[in-house]
């Protein structure tokens, strides 16, 4: 036989664990912060699902870059303009138009 107080405490703990919440206070209701967290998680999941579906329709040359989808400003936009130009030319396979214009521009007619 155990200690009388411990036996009672064990019985109450077992009853509480089996019955769930025993009080109906406001702490059982969702908070604005909790709702916001849930909404952001659902929006992120929906965006990821959408991007996964869109990615299959993109060209192989674009998919090889392994770029994700984000509405945040990409760090590439902080590059100096000349480097950004070269990066975009490489990603899009459009080449260097400055070189093209020097070679075939209007002064060559």
C-alpha positions, 0 to 999 in steps of 0.5 A, spaced: 500 500 500 502 506 498 502 513 501 495 516 501 496 522 498 500 519 492 494 514 491 489 520 490 494 524 486 495 518 481 488 517 481 486 524 479 492 524 474 489 518 471 482 521 470 485 528 467 489 524 462 483 520 460 478 525 460 482 531 456 481 538 458 477 539 465 476 546 465 473 551 460 477 557 460 479 562 455 486 558 454 483 553 450 481 558 445 485 559 439 490 566 439 491 571 434 498 569 433 496 562 433 491 563 427 496 567 424 502 561 424 497 556 422 495 561 416 502 562 414 503 555 414 497 553 410 499 559 405 506 556 404 504 549 403 499 551 398 505 555 394 509 549 395 504 545 392 503 550 386 510 551 384 511 543 384 505 543 379 508 549 375 515 546 375 513 540 371 511 544 365 517 548 365 523 547 360 529 542 361 533 548 361 530 552 366 529 546 371 536 545 371 538 551 375 534 548 380 530 555 382 525 555 387 519 560 388 519 565 393 516 572 393 522 575 397 527 579 393 532 574 391 539 576 393 541 576 386 538 583 385 543 586 390 549 584 385 552 590 381 548 591 374 554 588 370 554 582 374 546 581 374 546 582 366 551 576 365 547 572 370 541 573 367 544 572 360 546 565 362 540 563 366 536 565 360 541 563 354 539 569 351 547 571 350 550 578 351 546 583 347 552 588 348 557 584 344 551 582 339 550 590 338 558 591 337 558 586 332 552 587 328 549 594 330 547 599 326 554 602 324 555 596 320 550 597 315 
